[in-house]
Amino acid sequence: MPILAHLVGYALDMSNPYETARPWTPQEEKLAAVIVHVAAIFFEFFAPIIGYLFLKDKGPFVQHHAKESLNFSLTVLIIVILLGISVVGWFLFWAVPVYWVICRVIAALQTSQGKFFRYPLTIRFIK
């Protein structure tokens, strides 16, 4: 079964449309959580929101990481807007993407080891 189809919960085999989905294994939860963090590097705001909407009911590990990724995205968005408005912030504008990529990579590595990672300096909008 293709991994993308499995992650969003759809099966390609529709021989029994009333069959209930089996619970995810810890490895599948870990893979989905890592994908949420890594995809956020390339699709900053969209990957965490899509990950949260589709994966929040798949298990506590995936739900935690989808929320963390989305909260970090929202926090970075607010920081970028505030730095863009202030003239002094233009001098610090380069620091945000560097911090953002480093945090995303660390989150993906920690998640791949099965740890519940929390982004530092992040406002928890979604609890």
Backbone as JSON Lines, residues from 0, in Angstrom:
{"i":0,"aa":"M","n":[0.85,-1.17,0.0],"ca":[0.0,0.0,0.0],"c":[0.9,1.24,0.0]}
{"i":1,"aa":"P","n":[0.69,2.18,-0.88],"ca":[1.51,3.39,-0.91],"c":[1.43,4.13,0.43]}
{"i":2,"aa":"I","n":[2.58,4.66,0.85],"ca":[2.67,5.28,2.17],"c":[1.78,6.51,2.28]}
{"i":3,"aa":"L","n":[1.68,7.31,1.23],"ca":[0.84,8.51,1.32],"c":[-0.62,8.13,1.5]}
{"i":4,"aa":"A","n":[-1.08,7.14,0.76],"ca":[-2.47,6.7,0.9],"c":[-2.7,6.14,2.3]}
{"i":5,"aa":"H","n":[-1.7,5.46,2.84],"ca":[-1.85,4.9,4.18],"c":[-1.87,5.99,5.25]}
{"i":6,"aa":"L","n":[-1.03,7.03,5.08],"ca":[-0.94,8.07,6.09],"c":[-2.22,8.87,6.22]}
{"i":7,"aa":"V","n":[-2.92,9.09,5.14],"ca":[-4.17,9.85,5.23],"c":[-5.36,8.96,5.48]}
{"i":8,"aa":"G","n":[-5.13,7.66,5.58],"ca":[-6.18,6.77,6.03],"c":[-7.03,6.15,4.95]}
{"i":9,"aa":"Y","n":[-6.63,6.25,3.71],"ca":[-7.42,5.67,2.63],"c":[-6.73,4.41,2.13]}
{"i":10,"aa":"A","n":[-7.49,3.38,1.88],"ca":[-6.94,2.15,1.32],"c":[-7.3,2.1,-0.16]}
{"i":11,"aa":"L","n":[-6.4,1.59,-0.95],"ca":[-6.67,1.48,-2.38],"c":[-7.57,0.29,-2.69]}
{"i":12,"aa":"D","n":[-7.6,-0.68,-1.82],"ca":[-8.43,-1.86,-2.02],"c":[-9.79,-1.6,-1.38]}
{"i":13,"aa":"M","n":[-10.82,-1.43,-2.2],"ca":[-12.16,-1.12,-1.69],"c":[-13.07,-2.35,-1.74]}
{"i":14,"aa":"S","n":[-12.49,-3.56,-1.57],"ca":[-13.3,-4.77,-1.62],"c":[-14.29,-4.82,-0.46]}
{"i":15,"aa":"N","n":[-13.95,-4.24,0.68],"ca":[-14.86,-4.19,1.82],"c":[-14.91,-2.74,2.31]}
{"i":16,"aa":"P","n":[-15.84,-1.93,1.82],"ca":[-15.86,-0.51,2.2],"c":[-16.25,-0.27,3.65]}
{"i":17,"aa":"Y","n":[-16.78,-1.28,4.35],"ca":[-17.21,-1.11,5.74],"c":[-16.18,-1.59,6.74]}
{"i":18,"aa":"E","n":[-15.05,-2.01,6.24],"ca":[-14.0,-2.5,7.11],"c":[-13.41,-1.32,7.89]}
{"i":19,"aa":"T","n":[-13.22,-1.5,9.18],"ca":[-12.64,-0.43,9.99],"c":[-11.13,-0.43,9.83]}
{"i":20,"aa":"A","n":[-10.56,0.74,9.96],"ca":[-9.11,0.88,9.82],"c":[-8.42,0.28,11.04]}
{"i":21,"aa":"R","n":[-7.31,-0.36,10.81],"ca":[-6.56,-0.93,11.92],"c":[-5.76,0.18,12.6]}
{"i":22,"aa":"P","n":[-5.48,0.04,13.87],"ca":[-4.67,1.07,14.54],"c":[-3.25,1.09,13.98]}
{"i":23,"aa":"W","n":[-2.65,2.24,14.03],"ca":[-1.29,2.4,13.52],"c":[-0.29,1.76,14.47]}
{"i":24,"aa":"T","n":[0.76,1.25,13.9],"ca":[1.86,0.73,14.71],"c":[2.71,1.92,15.16]}
{"i":25,"aa":"P","n":[3.52,1.75,16.2],"ca":[4.4,2.86,16.63],"c":[5.34,3.34,15.52]}
{"i":26,"aa":"Q","n":[5.78,2.42,14.66],"ca":[6.67,2.82,13.57],"c":[5.93,3.71,12.56]}
{"i":27,"aa":"E","n":[4.68,3.4,12.3],"ca":[3.9,4.21,11.36],"c":[3.61,5.59,11.95]}
{"i":28,"aa":"E","n":[3.32,5.63,13.25],"ca":[3.11,6.93,13.9],"c":[4.38,7.76,13.85]}
{"i":29,"aa":"K","n":[5.51,7.12,14.12],"ca":[6.78,7.83,14.11],"c":[7.1,8.37,12.72]}
{"i":30,"aa":"L","n":[6.86,7.56,11.7],"ca":[7.11,7.99,10.32],"c":[6.24,9.18,9.95]}
{"i":31,"aa":"A","n":[4.97,9.14,10.3],"ca":[4.07,10.24,9.99],"c":[4.5,11.52,10.7]}
{"i":32,"aa":"A","n":[4.93,11.4,11.96],"ca":[5.38,12.57,12.71],"c":[6.65,13.17,12.1]}
{"i":33,"aa":"V","n":[7.57,12.33,11.68],"ca":[8.79,12.81,11.04],"c":[8.45,13.51,9.73]}
{"i":34,"aa":"I","n":[7.53,12.95,8.97],"ca":[7.14,13.56,7.69],"c":[6.54,14.95,7.92]}
{"i":35,"aa":"V","n":[5.77,15.12,8.99],"ca":[5.19,16.44,9.28],"c":[6.3,17.46,9.52]}
{"i":36,"aa":"H","n":[7.32,17.09,10.29],"ca":[8.42,18.03,10.57],"c":[9.26,18.31,9.33]}
{"i":37,"aa":"V","n":[9.59,17.28,8.57],"ca":[10.44,17.46,7.39],"c":[9.69,18.22,6.3]}
{"i":38,"aa":"A","n":[8.42,17.91,6.09],"ca":[7.64,18.6,5.06],"c":[7.5,20.08,5.39]}
{"i":39,"aa":"A","n":[7.52,20.42,6.68],"ca":[7.41,21.82,7.08],"c":[8.63,22.63,6.66]}
{"i":40,"aa":"I","n":[9.75,21.99,6.41],"ca":[10.93,22.71,5.92],"c":[10.66,23.25,4.52]}
{"i":41,"aa":"F","n":[9.96,22.48,3.72],"ca":[9.72,22.87,2.33],"c":[8.4,23.61,2.13]}
{"i":42,"aa":"F","n":[7.4,23.28,2.94],"ca":[6.07,23.9,2.83],"c":[5.68,24.41,4.2]}
{"i":43,"aa":"E","n":[6.29,25.48,4.64],"ca":[6.27,25.94,6.03],"c":[4.91,25.89,6.7]}
{"i":44,"aa":"F","n":[3.97,26.64,6.25],"ca":[2.71,26.71,6.99],"c":[1.74,25.61,6.55]}
{"i":45,"aa":"F","n":[1.81,25.22,5.29],"ca":[0.82,24.28,4.75],"c":[1.01,22.86,5.26]}
{"i":46,"aa":"A","n":[2.24,22.39,5.36],"ca":[2.48,21.02,5.82],"c":[1.99,20.8,7.25]}
{"i":47,"aa":"P","n":[2.29,21.69,8.2],"ca":[1.78,21.46,9.56],"c":[0.25,21.52,9.66]}
{"i":48,"aa":"I","n":[-0.39,22.43,8.94],"ca":[-1.85,22.52,9.05],"c":[-2.5,21.3,8.41]}
{"i":49,"aa":"I","n":[-1.98,20.85,7.27],"ca":[-2.53,19.65,6.63],"c":[-2.24,18.43,7.5]}
{"i":50,"aa":"G","n":[-1.02,18.36,8.04],"ca":[-0.68,17.25,8.93],"c":[-1.57,17.21,10.15]}
{"i":51,"aa":"Y","n":[-1.84,18.37,10.73],"ca":[-2.7,18.4,11.91],"c":[-4.13,17.98,11.57]}
{"i":52,"aa":"L","n":[-4.66,18.49,10.49],"ca":[-6.04,18.18,10.13],"c":[-6.24,16.7,9.79]}
{"i":53,"aa":"F","n":[-5.28,16.09,9.11],"ca":[-5.45,14.7,8.68],"c":[-4.93,13.68,9.68]}
{"i":54,"aa":"L","n":[-3.96,14.05,10.51],"ca":[-3.3,13.06,11.35],"c":[-3.59,13.19,12.83]}
{"i":55,"aa":"K","n":[-4.37,14.17,13.26],"ca":[-4.57,14.38,14.69],"c":[-5.29,13.22,15.38]}
{"i":56,"aa":"D","n":[-6.04,12.43,14.64],"ca":[-6.78,11.32,15.24],"c":[-6.07,9.98,15.06]}
{"i":57,"aa":"K","n":[-4.86,9.97,14.57],"ca":[-4.17,8.72,14.28],"c":[-3.41,8.15,15.47]}
{"i":58,"aa":"G","n":[-3.2,8.93,16.49],"ca":[-2.49,8.44,17.66],"c":[-1.9,9.6,18.44]}
{"i":59,"aa":"P","n":[-1.6,9.39,19.71],"ca":[-1.09,10.49,20.55],"c":[0.27,11.01,20.1]}
{"i":60,"aa":"F","n":[1.13,10.14,19.59],"ca":[2.46,10.58,19.16],"c":[2.36,11.5,17.95]}
{"i":61,"aa":"V","n":[1.59,11.1,16.96],"ca":[1.4,11.92,15.76],"c":[0.68,13.22,16.11]}
{"i":62,"aa":"Q","n":[-0.33,13.13,16.95],"ca":[-1.09,14.32,17.34],"c":[-0.18,15.34,18.02]}
{"i":63,"aa":"H","n":[0.67,14.87,18.93],"ca":[1.58,15.78,19.64],"c":[2.5,16.51,18.65]}
{"i":64,"aa":"H","n":[3.08,15.76,17.72],"ca":[4.04,16.37,16.8],"c":[3.36,17.26,15.76]}
{"i":65,"aa":"A","n":[2.17,16.91,15.35],"ca":[1.44,17.78,14.42],"c":[1.09,19.1,15.1]}
{"i":66,"aa":"K","n":[0.67,19.04,16.37],"ca":[0.37,20.27,17.12],"c":[1.63,21.1,17.33]}
{"i":67,"aa":"E","n":[2.71,20.46,17.71],"ca":[3.96,21.18,17.93],"c":[4.44,21.87,16.66]}
{"i":68,"aa":"S","n":[4.36,21.17,15.55],"ca":[4.8,21.74,14.28],"c":[3.93,22.93,13.88]}
{"i":69,"aa":"L","n":[2.63,22.8,14.07],"ca":[1.71,23.89,13.74],"c":[1.93,25.08,14.66]}
{"i":70,"aa":"N","n":[2.1,24.84,15.95],"ca":[2.35,25.94,16.89],"c":[3.65,26.67,16.54]}
{"i":71,"aa":"F","n":[4.67,25.92,16.17],"ca":[5.94,26.54,15.79],"c":[5.77,27.38,14.52]}
{"i":72,"aa":"S","n":[5.02,26.87,13.57],"ca":[4.78,27.63,12.33],"c":[4.06,28.94,12.62]}
{"i":73,"aa":"L","n":[3.05,28.88,13.46],"ca":[2.3,30.1,13.8],"c":[3.19,31.09,14.55]}
{"i":74,"aa":"T","n":[4.02,30.6,15.46],"ca":[4.92,31.48,16.2],"c":[5.93,32.15,15.27]}
{"i":75,"aa":"V","n":[6.52,31.38,14.35],"ca":[7.48,31.94,13.4],"c":[6.8,32.95,12.49]}
{"i":76,"aa":"L","n":[5.58,32.67,12.07],"ca":[4.84,33.61,11.23],"c":[4.64,34.94,11.95]}
{"i":77,"aa":"I","n":[4.27,34.9,13.2],"ca":[4.08,36.14,13.98],"c":[5.41,36.88,14.13]}
{"i":78,"aa":"I","n":[6.49,36.17,14.4],"ca":[7.8,36.8,14.55],"c":[8.23,37.47,13.25]}
{"i":79,"aa":"V","n":[8.04,36.79,12.13],"ca":[8.42,37.36,10.83],"c":[7.61,38.62,10.53]}
{"i":80,"aa":"I","n":[6.32,38.59,10.83],"ca":[5.48,39.78,10.6],"c":[5.95,40.94,11.47]}
{"i":81,"aa":"L","n":[6.22,40.67,12.75],"ca":[6.68,41.73,13.65],"c":[8.04,42.28,13.23]}
{"i":82,"aa":"L","n":[8.95,41.41,12.81],"ca":[10.26,41.88,12.35],"c":[10.15,42.65,11.04]}
{"i":83,"aa":"G","n":[9.22,42.26,10.19],"ca":[9.02,42.96,8.93],"c":[8.45,44.35,9.12]}
{"i":84,"aa":"I","n":[7.65,44.53,10.16],"ca":[7.05,45.84,10.43],"c":[8.09,46.79,11.02]}
{"i":85,"aa":"S","n":[8.92,46.29,11.93],"ca":[9.89,47.17,12.59],"c":[11.16,47.3,11.75]}
{"i":86,"aa":"V","n":[11.7,48.49,11.72],"ca":[12.93,48.75,10.96],"c":[14.11,48.05,11.62]}
{"i":87,"aa":"V","n":[14.15,48.01,12.93],"ca":[15.23,47.34,13.65],"c":[15.22,45.84,13.34]}
{"i":88,"aa":"G","n":[14.03,45.3,13.13],"ca":[13.89,43.88,12.83],"c":[14.5,43.46,11.52]}
{"i":89,"aa":"W","n":[14.71,44.4,10.62],"ca":[15.3,44.05,9.32],"c":[16.73,43.53,9.49]}
{"i":90,"aa":"F","n":[17.41,43.98,10.53],"ca":[18.77,43.5,10.78],"c":[18.77,42.08,11.34]}
{"i":91,"aa":"L","n":[17.69,41.68,11.97],"ca":[17.57,40.33,12.53],"c":[16.8,39.38,11.62]}
{"i":92,"aa":"F","n":[16.37,39.87,10.49],"ca":[15.52,39.09,9.61],"c":[16.19,37.8,9.13]}
{"i":93,"aa":"W","n":[17.49,37.79,8.99],"ca":[18.23,36.61,8.54],"c":[18.26,35.52,9.6]}
{"i":94,"aa":"A","n":[18.16,35.9,10.88],"ca":[18.3,34.93,11.97],"c":[17.1,33.99,12.07]}
{"i":95,"aa":"V","n":[15.94,34.46,11.7],"ca":[14.73,33.65,11.84],"c":[14.78,32.41,10.95]}
{"i":96,"aa":"P","n":[15.1,32.51,9.66],"ca":[15.16,31.28,8.85],"c":[16.23,30.29,9.31]}
{"i":97,"aa":"V","n":[17.35,30.8,9.8],"ca":[18.4,29.91,10.3],"c":[17.9,29.15,11.52]}
{"i":98,"aa":"Y","n":[17.31,29.87,12.47],"ca":[16.74,29.25,13.67],"c":[15.64,28.27,13.3]}
{"i":99,"aa":"W","n":[14.82,28.64,12.34],"ca":[13.69,27.83,11.91],"c":[14.15,26.49,11.33]}
{"i":100,"aa":"V","n":[15.15,26.52,10.43],"ca":[15.65,25.28,9.82],"c":[16.33,24.39,10.86]}
{"i":101,"aa":"I","n":[17.12,24.99,11.73],"ca":[17.8,24.21,12.77],"c":[16.77,23.52,13.67]}
{"i":102,"aa":"C","n":[15.75,24.25,14.08],"ca":[14.71,23.66,14.93],"c":[13.96,22.54,14.22]}
{"i":103,"aa":"R","n":[13.65,22.73,12.95],"ca":[12.93,21.7,12.18],"c":[13.77,20.42,12.06]}
{"i":104,"aa":"V","n":[15.06,20.57,11.79],"ca":[15.93,19.4,11.66],"c":[16.06,18.67,13.0]}
{"i":105,"aa":"I","n":[16.25,19.42,14.08],"ca":[16.34,18.81,15.4],"c":[15.04,18.09,15.74]}
{"i":106,"aa":"A","n":[13.91,18.71,15.42],"ca":[12.61,18.08,15.69],"c":[12.46,16.77,14.93]}
{"i":107,"aa":"A","n":[12.87,16.76,13.67],"ca":[12.77,15.53,12.87],"c":[13.67,14.44,13.44]}
{"i":108,"aa":"L","n":[14.88,14.8,13.85],"ca":[15.8,13.81,14.41],"c":[15.29,13.26,15.74]}
{"i":109,"aa":"Q","n":[14.81,14.13,16.61],"ca":[14.28,13.68,17.9],"c":[13.04,12.81,17.72]}
{"i":110,"aa":"T","n":[12.2,13.19,16.77],"ca":[10.98,12.43,16.5],"c":[11.32,11.06,15.94]}
{"i":111,"aa":"S","n":[12.33,10.98,15.08],"ca":[12.71,9.69,14.5],"c":[13.24,8.73,15.57]}
{"i":112,"aa":"Q","n":[13.67,9.26,16.7],"ca":[14.11,8.43,17.82],"c":[12.97,8.09,18.77]}
{"i":113,"aa":"G","n":[11.77,8.56,18.45],"ca":[10.6,8.24,19.26],"c":[10.39,9.15,20.45]}
{"i":114,"aa":"K","n":[11.03,10.31,20.46],"ca":[10.9,11.24,21.58],"c":[9.8,12.26,21.31]}
{"i":115,"aa":"F","n":[9.16,12.71,22.36],"ca":[8.15,13.77,22.26],"c":[8.88,15.1,22.31]}
{"i":116,"aa":"F","n":[9.11,15.69,21.15],"ca":[9.88,16.94,21.03],"c":[8.97,18.14,21.21]}
{"i":117,"aa":"R","n":[9.49,19.15,21.91],"ca":[8.78,20.43,22.05],"c":[9.71,21.53,21.55]}
{"i":118,"aa":"Y","n":[9.18,22.34,20.62],"ca":[9.99,23.44,20.08],"c":[10.23,24.48,21.17]}
{"i":119,"aa":"P","n":[11.47,24.99,21.28],"ca":[11.73,26.04,22.26],"c":[11.17,27.39,21.79]}
{"i":120,"aa":"L","n":[10.87,28.24,22.73],"ca":[10.39,29.6,22.46],"c":[9.17,29.61,21.54]}
{"i":121,"aa":"T","n":[8.23,28.73,21.8],"ca":[7.05,28.6,20.95],"c":[5.79,28.87,21.77]}
{"i":122,"aa":"I","n":[4.91,29.66,21.19],"ca":[3.61,29.91,21.81],"c":[2.72,28.72,21.49]}
{"i":123,"aa":"R","n":[2.1,28.15,22.49],"ca":[1.24,26.98,22.3],"c":[-0.19,27.45,22.03]}
{"i":124,"aa":"F","n":[-0.5,27.72,20.77],"ca":[-1.84,28.14,20.38],"c":[-2.82,26.97,20.47]}
{"i":125,"aa":"I","n":[-2.37,25.81,20.03],"ca":[-3.2,24.6,20.05],"c":[-2.67,23.71,21.15]}
{"i":126,"aa":"K","n":[-3.52,23.41,22.11],"ca":[-3.07,22.6,23.26],"c":[-3.55,21.19,23.18]}
